[in-house]
Amino acid sequence: AIIVRNPNGSTYTQFDPTTTYKSSVTNPDGSVTTETPSETETSDGTVVVENTKVNTQEDKGITTTNTVKTETRDDKVTKTEENKVELSSTAVTSESTTEGNLVLDLGSVTVDFSKDAATNFKGKNLSISSVVGKEVSSMESLPGDVKEVALVISFDLVSGQSQIHDLGGTATVTVFYGKGQDVSHVAIWHMGDDGKLI
């Protein structure tokens, strides 16, 4: 890997696209974390740097995946982070709290499913993912004043190969944000089965 320094002082890591970089670590709790960084360049000149970490707890039937992707083209940088939790049918039951809720940590987002929803999930293989996207314009402003043009968080809940549209209960979503950030313009949308936002 090569560390490249931009004229404005920021840096990025450049990987040899012909080489696969992969490392695995066994953690004290017995889980295994695998990390895979990569870099590609698309036909339009966009450089895509991606780093994926997968943590597997075989004894619990839980797999968590964190993927951070940065796309750079000209002076525009777009960064997205995806966190995904996959639970086996037994893990859905074992990970529920004593109150019956199911709380899942998705990085900067936490989802707390009510007892009714958690009960509805029992016996199912469950997969939930959140994608947080940030677009940073004008690389000349880095690493000083970074302007967030857009911050979008989307969720996808799947059982097997089918999307779950009815939770059978409620879900409380907690989003962590930085000190001083303006939250007055937060909007929540639900996409219906017809693809329209509600």
Disulfide bonds with the S-S distance in Angstrom:
none
